């Protein structure tokens, strides 16, 4: 899983690298248009364009029948049934290209969340570090882990245990640009953690999970934790990155969907694609 994630990270880093220092709307526009082009090419070459065109025309004809035979319940019922059957066939024709583009777009969305969902910390900003631990064996004394801040990181609070002690939190402050590493000292070897400090659009993952966990796929920019340690996860409260759409603050996925659909409809005539 780690190797697969590294390959994906390298590939998407190339895709986003020209826009690291620009306003997020430009990489959003670039990825939306690129996504639309890829989907159009998949539909053009890996779907039955003639069959899609035929079934769409059939749907239009049956809808016209419904309007013409409004006063004849029998004929109108047959037309409605024909529309439903044609729509089912249309969905079946779209299933193949949908399945082909589903996985690449899903992986793209995960990478976009790491870039558009959150932003790196800025110098002199503070953030809460939350750590989650395995429950202690019955009768065993629970020890408080020690946070060892690296260069560019300072502690603003002592460790705070939450609930039954399986969560331990700190408040940290970052002091300089770059990817700062720090360590959690436990019973075993110190566990490395990292925090990204930058004013560029770099990928960040608010949660670090153990190596080999399926959750690692959802947090591509996080440093994997040891798979057999007591530390189950570590979270850094990166600030959310918001977008404006029609005067409202929205999650990044909405402008992505709007721009992708708009690009698809504007370019479908250029590529001569039916969908």
ZADO-1210 file (C-alpha; in nm, 4 decimals, padded with zeros to 6 digits):
<atoms>
<atom x="00.0000" y="00.0000" z="00.0000" code="UNK" pos="1"/>
<atom x="00.2830" y="00.2433" z="00.0871" code="UNK" pos="2"/>
<atom x="00.4618" y="00.1825" z="-00.2433" code="UNK" pos="3"/>
<atom x="00.1384" y="00.2250" z="-00.4379" code="UNK" pos="4"/>
<atom x="00.0717" y="00.5502" z="-00.2526" code="UNK" pos="5"/>
<atom x="00.4212" y="00.6783" z="-00.3285" code="UNK" pos="6"/>
<atom x="00.3723" y="00.6152" z="-00.7009" code="UNK" pos="7"/>
<atom x="00.0387" y="00.7977" z="-00.6966" code="UNK" pos="8"/>
<atom x="00.1839" y="01.0885" z="-00.5003" code="UNK" pos="9"/>
<atom x="00.4684" y="01.1286" z="-00.7510" code="UNK" pos="10"/>
<atom x="00.2307" y="01.1180" z="-01.0484" code="UNK" pos="11"/>
<atom x="-00.0103" y="01.3726" z="-00.9053" code="UNK" pos="12"/>
<atom x="00.2743" y="01.5953" z="-00.7856" code="UNK" pos="13"/>
<atom x="00.3710" y="01.6374" z="-01.1520" code="UNK" pos="14"/>
<atom x="00.0095" y="01.7185" z="-01.2387" code="UNK" pos="15"/>
<atom x="-00.0185" y="01.9932" z="-00.9772" code="UNK" pos="16"/>
<atom x="00.3417" y="02.1199" z="-00.9707" code="UNK" pos="17"/>
<atom x="00.2915" y="02.4145" z="-01.2135" code="UNK" pos="18"/>
<atom x="00.0331" y="02.5652" z="-00.9758" code="UNK" pos="19"/>
<atom x="00.1952" y="02.5326" z="-00.6324" code="UNK" pos="20"/>
<atom x="00.2364" y="02.9087" z="-00.5932" code="UNK" pos="21"/>
<atom x="-00.0847" y="03.0206" z="-00.7648" code="UNK" pos="22"/>
<atom x="-00.4390" y="03.0878" z="-00.6495" code="UNK" pos="23"/>
<atom x="-00.6229" y="02.7527" z="-00.5955" code="UNK" pos="24"/>
<atom x="-00.8840" y="02.8401" z="-00.8582" code="UNK" pos="25"/>
<atom x="-00.6286" y="02.7895" z="-01.1396" code="UNK" pos="26"/>
<atom x="-00.5311" y="02.4311" z="-01.0536" code="UNK" pos="27"/>
<atom x="-00.9013" y="02.3658" z="-00.9897" code="UNK" pos="28"/>
<atom x="-00.9819" y="02.4878" z="-01.3418" code="UNK" pos="29"/>
<atom x="-00.6913" y="02.2896" z="-01.4914" code="UNK" pos="30"/>
<atom x="-00.7908" y="01.9624" z="-01.3255" code="UNK" pos="31"/>
<atom x="-01.1594" y="02.0123" z="-01.4076" code="UNK" pos="32"/>
<atom x="-01.0899" y="02.0611" z="-01.7791" code="UNK" pos="33"/>
<atom x="-00.8424" y="01.7715" z="-01.7833" code="UNK" pos="34"/>
<atom x="-01.0982" y="01.5455" z="-01.6127" code="UNK" pos="35"/>
<atom x="-01.3624" y="01.6427" z="-01.8677" code="UNK" pos="36"/>
<atom x="-01.1250" y="01.5688" z="-02.1574" code="UNK" pos="37"/>
<atom x="-01.0312" y="01.2257" z="-02.0191" code="UNK" pos="38"/>
<atom x="-01.3968" y="01.1309" z="-01.9644" code="UNK" pos="39"/>
<atom x="-01.4890" y="01.2469" z="-02.3161" code="UNK" pos="40"/>
<atom x="-01.2072" y="01.0400" z="-02.4684" code="UNK" pos="41"/>
<atom x="-01.3160" y="00.7317" z="-02.2732" code="UNK" pos="42"/>
<atom x="-01.6731" y="00.7766" z="-02.3943" code="UNK" pos="43"/>
<atom x="-01.5588" y="00.8394" z="-02.7506" code="UNK" pos="44"/>
<atom x="-01.3441" y="00.5284" z="-02.7865" code="UNK" pos="45"/>
<atom x="-01.4779" y="00.2840" z="-02.5263" code="UNK" pos="46"/>
<atom x="-01.8538" y="00.3225" z="-02.5592" code="UNK" pos="47"/>
<atom x="-02.1014" y="00.2496" z="-02.8382" code="UNK" pos="48"/>
<atom x="-02.1617" y="00.6002" z="-02.9655" code="UNK" pos="49"/>
<atom x="-02.4106" y="00.4902" z="-03.2297" code="UNK" pos="50"/>
<atom x="-02.6160" y="00.2950" z="-02.9771" code="UNK" pos="51"/>
<atom x="-02.6173" y="00.5905" z="-02.7357" code="UNK" pos="52"/>
<atom x="-02.7273" y="00.8262" z="-03.0126" code="UNK" pos="53"/>
<atom x="-03.0024" y="00.5846" z="-03.1177" code="UNK" pos="54"/>
<atom x="-03.1414" y="00.5339" z="-02.7679" code="UNK" pos="55"/>
<atom x="-03.1404" y="00.9096" z="-02.6993" code="UNK" pos="56"/>
<atom x="-03.3386" y="00.9681" z="-03.0171" code="UNK" pos="57"/>
<atom x="-03.5772" y="00.6935" z="-02.9116" code="UNK" pos="58"/>
<atom x="-03.6327" y="00.8604" z="-02.5749" code="UNK" pos="59"/>
<atom x="-03.7124" y="01.1900" z="-02.7488" code="UNK" pos="60"/>
<atom x="-03.9584" y="01.0147" z="-02.9820" code="UNK" pos="61"/>
<atom x="-04.1405" y="00.8423" z="-02.6962" code="UNK" pos="62"/>
<atom x="-04.1604" y="01.1676" z="-02.4981" code="UNK" pos="63"/>
<atom x="-04.3234" y="01.3232" z="-02.8044" code="UNK" pos="64"/>
<atom x="-04.5682" y="01.0301" z="-02.8079" code="UNK" pos="65"/>
<atom x="-04.6648" y="01.1061" z="-02.4479" code="UNK" pos="66"/>
<atom x="-04.7485" y="01.4636" z="-02.5441" code="UNK" pos="67"/>
<atom x="-04.9445" y="01.3559" z="-02.8537" code="UNK" pos="68"/>
<atom x="-05.1514" y="01.0845" z="-02.6827" code="UNK" pos="69"/>
<atom x="-05.2341" y="01.2613" z="-02.3570" code="UNK" pos="70"/>
<atom x="-05.6044" y="01.1822" z="-02.4030" code="UNK" pos="71"/>
<atom x="-05.5488" y="00.8113" z="-02.4699" code="UNK" pos="72"/>
<atom x="-05.4456" y="00.6383" z="-02.1454" code="UNK" pos="73"/>
<atom x="-05.3478" y="00.3136" z="-02.3197" code="UNK" pos="74"/>
<atom x="-05.1196" y="00.4705" z="-02.5791" code="UNK" pos="75"/>
<atom x="-04.9746" y="00.7125" z="-02.3263" code="UNK" pos="76"/>
<atom x="-04.9040" y="00.4229" z="-02.0868" code="UNK" pos="77"/>
<atom x="-04.7209" y="00.2363" z="-02.3613" code="UNK" pos="78"/>
<atom x="-04.5171" y="00.5469" z="-02.4395" code="UNK" pos="79"/>
<atom x="-04.4237" y="00.5931" z="-02.0719" code="UNK" pos="80"/>
<atom x="-04.3187" y="00.2290" z="-02.0519" code="UNK" pos="81"/>
<atom x="-04.1097" y="00.2713" z="-02.3688" code="UNK" pos="82"/>
<atom x="-03.9379" y="00.5777" z="-02.2181" code="UNK" pos="83"/>
<atom x="-03.8502" y="00.3840" z="-01.9031" code="UNK" pos="84"/>
<atom x="-03.7134" y="00.0892" z="-02.1016" code="UNK" pos="85"/>
<atom x="-03.5087" y="00.3207" z="-02.3242" code="UNK" pos="86"/>
<atom x="-03.3666" y="00.4942" z="-02.0172" code="UNK" pos="87"/>
<atom x="-03.2626" y="00.1588" z="-01.8719" code="UNK" pos="88"/>
<atom x="-03.0825" y="00.0758" z="-02.1950" code="UNK" pos="89"/>
<atom x="-02.9176" y="00.4196" z="-02.1880" code="UNK" pos="90"/>
<atom x="-02.7907" y="00.3547" z="-01.8352" code="UNK" pos="91"/>
<atom x="-02.6580" y="00.0138" z="-01.9421" code="UNK" pos="92"/>
<atom x="-02.4678" y="00.1710" z="-02.2334" code="UNK" pos="93"/>
<atom x="-02.3082" y="00.4201" z="-01.9935" code="UNK" pos="94"/>
<atom x="-02.2074" y="00.1557" z="-01.7388" code="UNK" pos="95"/>
<atom x="-01.8868" y="00.0462" z="-01.9145" code="UNK" pos="96"/>
<atom x="-01.7255" y="00.3918" z="-01.9534" code="UNK" pos="97"/>
<atom x="-01.8392" y="00.4819" z="-01.6006" code="UNK" pos="98"/>
<atom x="-01.6626" y="00.1784" z="-01.4521" code="UNK" pos="99"/>
<atom x="-01.3477" y="00.2578" z="-01.6506" code="UNK" pos="100"/>
<atom x="-01.3184" y="00.6166" z="-01.5251" code="UNK" pos="101"/>
<atom x="-01.4434" y="00.5508" z="-01.1709" code="UNK" pos="102"/>
<atom x="-01.1140" y="00.4387" z="-01.0123" code="UNK" pos="103"/>
<atom x="-00.8896" y="00.7090" z="-01.1691" code="UNK" pos="104"/>
<atom x="-01.1381" y="00.9818" z="-01.0731" code="UNK" pos="105"/>
<atom x="-01.1744" y="00.8410" z="-00.7212" code="UNK" pos="106"/>
<atom x="-00.7956" y="00.8501" z="-00.6742" code="UNK" pos="107"/>
<atom x="-00.7906" y="01.2026" z="-00.8191" code="UNK" pos="108"/>
<atom x="-01.0540" y="01.3155" z="-00.5686" code="UNK" pos="109"/>
<atom x="-00.8462" y="01.1783" z="-00.2814" code="UNK" pos="110"/>
<atom x="-00.5430" y="01.3734" z="-00.4034" code="UNK" pos="111"/>
<atom x="-00.7552" y="01.6849" z="-00.4528" code="UNK" pos="112"/>
<atom x="-00.8838" y="01.6607" z="-00.0958" code="UNK" pos="113"/>
<atom x="-00.5225" y="01.6694" z="00.0241" code="UNK" pos="114"/>
<atom x="-00.4666" y="01.9941" z="-00.1699" code="UNK" pos="115"/>
<atom x="-00.8019" y="02.1704" z="-00.1761" code="UNK" pos="116"/>
<atom x="-00.9606" y="02.0385" z="00.1424" code="UNK" pos="117"/>
<atom x="-00.6862" y="02.1700" z="00.3712" code="UNK" pos="118"/>
<atom x="-00.3945" y="02.4088" z="00.3526" code="UNK" pos="119"/>
<atom x="-00.0524" y="02.3873" z="00.5198" code="UNK" pos="120"/>
<atom x="00.0128" y="02.5778" z="00.8370" code="UNK" pos="121"/>
<atom x="00.1758" y="02.9187" z="00.8080" code="UNK" pos="122"/>
<atom x="00.4744" y="03.0262" z="01.0205" code="UNK" pos="123"/>
<atom x="00.3742" y="03.1255" z="01.3745" code="UNK" pos="124"/>
<atom x="00.0416" y="02.9422" z="01.3498" code="UNK" pos="125"/>
<atom x="-00.0716" y="02.6980" z="01.6167" code="UNK" pos="126"/>
<atom x="-00.2512" y="02.3677" z="01.5778" code="UNK" pos="127"/>
<atom x="-00.3823" y="02.0887" z="01.7989" code="UNK" pos="128"/>
<atom x="-00.2107" y="01.7513" z="01.7713" code="UNK" pos="129"/>
<atom x="-00.4394" y="01.4625" z="01.8679" code="UNK" pos="130"/>
<atom x="-00.3017" y="01.1121" z="01.9182" code="UNK" pos="131"/>
<atom x="-00.5003" y="00.7909" z="01.9619" code="UNK" pos="132"/>
<atom x="-00.3576" y="00.4859" z="02.1410" code="UNK" pos="133"/>
<atom x="-00.4427" y="00.1233" z="02.1994" code="UNK" pos="134"/>
<atom x="-00.6167" y="00.0589" z="02.5328" code="UNK" pos="135"/>
<atom x="-00.3790" y="-00.0555" z="02.8062" code="UNK" pos="136"/>
<atom x="-00.3997" y="-00.4233" z="02.9072" code="UNK" pos="137"/>
<atom x="-00.6083" y="-00.4888" z="03.2203" code="UNK" pos="138"/>
<atom x="-00.4110" y="-00.4049" z="03.5306" code="UNK" pos="139"/>
<atom x="-00.1258" y="-00.2377" z="03.3395" code="UNK" pos="140"/>
<atom x="-00.0252" y="00.1173" z="03.4231" code="UNK" pos="141"/>
<atom x="-00.0685" y="00.3632" z="03.1361" code="UNK" pos="142"/>
<atom x="00.2308" y="00.5863" z="03.0671" code="UNK" pos="143"/>
<atom x="00.1974" y="00.9292" z="02.9099" code="UNK" pos="144"/>
<atom x="00.3878" y="00.9575" z="02.5800" code="UNK" pos="145"/>
<atom x="00.6456" y="01.2333" z="02.5452" code="UNK" pos="146"/>
<atom x="00.6374" y="01.4715" z="02.2500" code="UNK" pos="147"/>
<atom x="00.9855" y="01.5598" z="02.1256" code="UNK" pos="148"/>
<atom x="00.9536" y="01.8717" z="01.9066" code="UNK" pos="149"/>
<atom x="01.1992" y="01.9028" z="01.6209" code="UNK" pos="150"/>
<atom x="01.3535" y="02.2137" z="01.4718" code="UNK" pos="151"/>
<atom x="01.0879" y="02.4699" z="01.3840" code="UNK" pos="152"/>
<atom x="00.8269" y="02.3372" z="01.6293" code="UNK" pos="153"/>
<atom x="00.7535" y="02.4471" z="01.9848" code="UNK" pos="154"/>
<atom x="00.5049" y="02.3186" z="02.2427" code="UNK" pos="155"/>
<atom x="00.2320" y="02.5469" z="02.3706" code="UNK" pos="156"/>
<atom x="00.0695" y="02.3061" z="02.6137" code="UNK" pos="157"/>
<atom x="00.1503" y="01.9960" z="02.8188" code="UNK" pos="158"/>
<atom x="-00.0091" y="01.6636" z="02.7194" code="UNK" pos="159"/>
<atom x="-00.3807" y="01.6408" z="02.7937" code="UNK" pos="160"/>
<atom x="-00.5490" y="01.3017" z="02.8364" code="UNK" pos="161"/>
<atom x="-00.9027" y="01.2733" z="02.7042" code="UNK" pos="162"/>
<atom x="-01.1624" y="01.0292" z="02.8344" code="UNK" pos="163"/>
<atom x="-01.0180" y="00.6900" z="02.9271" code="UNK" pos="164"/>
<atom x="-00.6679" y="00.7991" z="02.8311" code="UNK" pos="165"/>
<atom x="-00.6602" y="00.6477" z="02.4828" code="UNK" pos="166"/>
<atom x="-00.6433" y="01.0012" z="02.3407" code="UNK" pos="167"/>
<atom x="-00.3567" y="01.2361" z="02.4278" code="UNK" pos="168"/>
<atom x="-00.3449" y="01.5893" z="02.2847" code="UNK" pos="169"/>
<atom x="-00.0927" y="01.8715" z="02.2589" code="UNK" pos="170"/>
<atom x="-00.0970" y="02.2206" z="02.1159" code="UNK" pos="171"/>
<atom x="00.2008" y="02.2972" z="01.8946" code="UNK" pos="172"/>
<atom x="00.3318" y="02.6063" z="01.7167" code="UNK" pos="173"/>
<atom x="00.5317" y="02.6077" z="01.3933" code="UNK" pos="174"/>
<atom x="00.8087" y="02.8631" z="01.3557" code="UNK" pos="175"/>
<atom x="00.9464" y="02.8297" z="01.0043" code="UNK" pos="176"/>
<atom x="00.8707" y="02.7111" z="00.6519" code="UNK" pos="177"/>
<atom x="00.9225" y="02.3530" z="00.5457" code="UNK" pos="178"/>
<atom x="00.8183" y="02.0037" z="00.6464" code="UNK" pos="179"/>
<atom x="00.9013" y="01.9798" z="01.0151" code="UNK" pos="180"/>
<atom x="00.9469" y="01.6423" z="01.1795" code="UNK" pos="181"/>
<atom x="00.8971" y="01.5613" z="01.5457" code="UNK" pos="182"/>
<atom x="00.8738" y="01.2428" z="01.7492" code="UNK" pos="183"/>
<atom x="00.6531" y="01.0723" z="02.0028" code="UNK" pos="184"/>
<atom x="00.8566" y="00.8802" z="02.2583" code="UNK" pos="185"/>
<atom x="00.6750" y="00.5681" z="02.3736" code="UNK" pos="186"/>
<atom x="00.7738" y="00.2336" z="02.5242" code="UNK" pos="187"/>
<atom x="00.9329" y="00.1357" z="02.1938" code="UNK" pos="188"/>
<atom x="01.1233" y="00.3372" z="01.9347" code="UNK" pos="189"/>
<atom x="01.0224" y="00.7035" z="01.8896" code="UNK" pos="190"/>
<atom x="00.7448" y="00.7414" z="01.6319" code="UNK" pos="191"/>
<atom x="00.8123" y="01.0071" z="01.3645" code="UNK" pos="192"/>
<atom x="00.5402" y="01.2598" z="01.2810" code="UNK" pos="193"/>
<atom x="00.5447" y="01.5561" z="01.0453" code="UNK" pos="194"/>
<atom x="00.3714" y="01.8868" z="00.9828" code="UNK" pos="195"/>
<atom x="00.3784" y="02.0864" z="00.6579" code="UNK" pos="196"/>
<atom x="00.4426" y="02.4613" z="00.6876" code="UNK" pos="197"/>
<atom x="00.4118" y="02.6563" z="00.3635" code="UNK" pos="198"/>
<atom x="00.2207" y="02.9314" z="00.1851" code="UNK" pos="199"/>
<atom x="00.2129" y="02.7245" z="-00.1354" code="UNK" pos="200"/>
<atom x="-00.0579" y="02.4791" z="-00.2372" code="UNK" pos="201"/>
<atom x="00.1077" y="02.1616" z="-00.1101" code="UNK" pos="202"/>
<atom x="-00.0707" y="01.8371" z="-00.0171" code="UNK" pos="203"/>
<atom x="-00.1409" y="01.7802" z="00.3497" code="UNK" pos="204"/>
<atom x="-00.3194" y="01.5004" z="00.5319" code="UNK" pos="205"/>
<atom x="-00.4776" y="01.5817" z="00.8671" code="UNK" pos="206"/>
<atom x="-00.4460" y="01.2207" z="00.9827" code="UNK" pos="207"/>
<atom x="-00.1534" y="00.9785" z="00.9929" code="UNK" pos="208"/>
<atom x="-00.2389" y="00.6090" z="01.0143" code="UNK" pos="209"/>
<atom x="-00.0356" y="00.2878" z="01.0435" code="UNK" pos="210"/>
<atom x="00.1394" y="00.1432" z="00.7418" code="UNK" pos="211"/>
<atom x="-00.0733" y="-00.1218" z="00.5748" code="UNK" pos="212"/>
<atom x="-00.4047" y="00.0212" z="00.6962" code="UNK" pos="213"/>
<atom x="-00.6702" y="00.0773" z="00.4315" code="UNK" pos="214"/>
<atom x="-00.7178" y="00.4288" z="00.5695" code="UNK" pos="215"/>
<atom x="-00.3757" y="00.5127" z="00.4283" code="UNK" pos="216"/>
<atom x="-00.5423" y="00.5483" z="00.0879" code="UNK" pos="217"/>
<atom x="-00.7525" y="00.8370" z="00.2199" code="UNK" pos="218"/>
<atom x="-00.4529" y="01.0295" z="00.3561" code="UNK" pos="219"/>
<atom x="-00.1912" y="01.0244" z="00.0776" code="UNK" pos="220"/>
<atom x="00.0290" y="01.3008" z="00.2179" code="UNK" pos="221"/>
<atom x="00.0614" y="01.1556" z="00.5656" code="UNK" pos="222"/>
<atom x="00.3701" y="00.9840" z="00.7003" code="UNK" pos="223"/>
<atom x="00.2793" y="00.6169" z="00.7703" code="UNK" pos="224"/>
<atom x="00.2954" y="00.5091" z="01.1330" code="UNK" pos="225"/>
<atom x="00.4553" y="00.1819" z="01.2495" code="UNK" pos="226"/>
<atom x="00.2060" y="-00.1000" z="01.1814" code="UNK" pos="227"/>
<atom x="00.2514" y="-00.2832" z="01.5111" code="UNK" pos="228"/>
<atom x="00.2862" y="00.0026" z="01.7592" code="UNK" pos="229"/>
<atom x="00.0514" y="00.1345" z="02.0258" code="UNK" pos="230"/>
<atom x="-00.0142" y="00.4546" z="01.8301" code="UNK" pos="231"/>
<atom x="-00.3284" y="00.4041" z="01.6186" code="UNK" pos="232"/>
<atom x="-00.3504" y="00.7473" z="01.4570" code="UNK" pos="233"/>
<atom x="-00.2258" y="01.1042" z="01.4856" code="UNK" pos="234"/>
<atom x="-00.4227" y="01.4089" z="01.3720" code="UNK" pos="235"/>
<atom x="-00.3038" y="01.7636" z="01.3073" code="UNK" pos="236"/>
<atom x="-00.5752" y="02.0291" z="01.2810" code="UNK" pos="237"/>
<atom x="-00.4788" y="02.1876" z="00.9496" code="UNK" pos="238"/>
<atom x="-00.7030" y="02.4822" z="00.8530" code="UNK" pos="239"/>
<atom x="-00.9769" y="02.4127" z="00.6009" code="UNK" pos="240"/>
<atom x="-00.9441" y="02.5655" z="00.2538" code="UNK" pos="241"/>
<atom x="-01.2764" y="02.7143" z="00.1464" code="UNK" pos="242"/>
<atom x="-01.4020" y="02.8145" z="-00.1977" code="UNK" pos="243"/>
<atom x="-01.6555" y="03.0743" z="-00.3023" code="UNK" pos="244"/>
<atom x="-01.9345" y="02.9691" z="-00.5384" code="UNK" pos="245"/>
<atom x="-02.2194" y="03.2042" z="-00.6275" code="UNK" pos="246"/>
<atom x="-02.1286" y="03.4182" z="-00.3276" code="UNK" pos="247"/>
<atom x="-02.1325" y="03.1309" z="-00.0774" code="UNK" pos="248"/>
<atom x="-01.8532" y="02.9410" z="00.0953" code="UNK" pos="249"/>
<atom x="-01.8616" y="02.5793" z="-00.0235" code="UNK" pos="250"/>
<atom x="-01.6557" y="02.2622" z="-00.0148" code="UNK" pos="251"/>
<atom x="-01.4110" y="02.2348" z="-00.3061" code="UNK" pos="252"/>
<atom x="-01.5984" y="01.9414" z="-00.4618" code="UNK" pos="253"/>
<atom x="-01.8852" y="02.1694" z="-00.5750" code="UNK" pos="254"/>
<atom x="-01.6777" y="02.4063" z="-00.7922" code="UNK" pos="255"/>
<atom x="-01.4951" y="02.0995" z="-00.9252" code="UNK" pos="256"/>
<atom x="-01.8232" y="01.9364" z="-01.0310" code="UNK" pos="257"/>
<atom x="-01.9581" y="02.2595" z="-01.1816" code="UNK" pos="258"/>
<atom x="-01.6388" y="02.3299" z="-01.3788" code="UNK" pos="259"/>
<atom x="-01.6023" y="01.9670" z="-01.4931" code="UNK" pos="260"/>
<atom x="-01.9619" y="01.9441" z="-01.6154" code="UNK" pos="261"/>
<atom x="-01.9383" y="02.2826" z="-01.7859" code="UNK" pos="262"/>
<atom x="-01.6126" y="02.1834" z="-01.9580" code="UNK" pos="263"/>
<atom x="-01.7650" y="01.8515" z="-02.0630" code="UNK" pos="264"/>
<atom x="-02.0669" y="02.0126" z="-02.2275" code="UNK" pos="265"/>
<atom x="-01.8574" y="02.2799" z="-02.3963" code="UNK" pos="266"/>
<atom x="-01.6076" y="02.0244" z="-02.5341" code="UNK" pos="267"/>
<atom x="-01.8376" y="01.7379" z="-02.6291" code="UNK" pos="268"/>
<atom x="-01.8993" y="01.8964" z="-02.9707" code="UNK" pos="269"/>
<atom x="-01.5258" y="01.9357" z="-03.0268" code="UNK" pos="270"/>
<atom x="-01.4656" y="01.5669" z="-02.9525" code="UNK" pos="271"/>
<atom x="-01.7953" y="01.4613" z="-03.1171" code="UNK" pos="272"/>
<atom x="-01.9038" y="01.2572" z="-02.8188" code="UNK" pos="273"/>
<atom x="-02.2499" y="01.1368" z="-02.7193" code="UNK" pos="274"/>
<atom x="-02.3195" y="01.0767" z="-02.3510" code="UNK" pos="275"/>
</atoms>
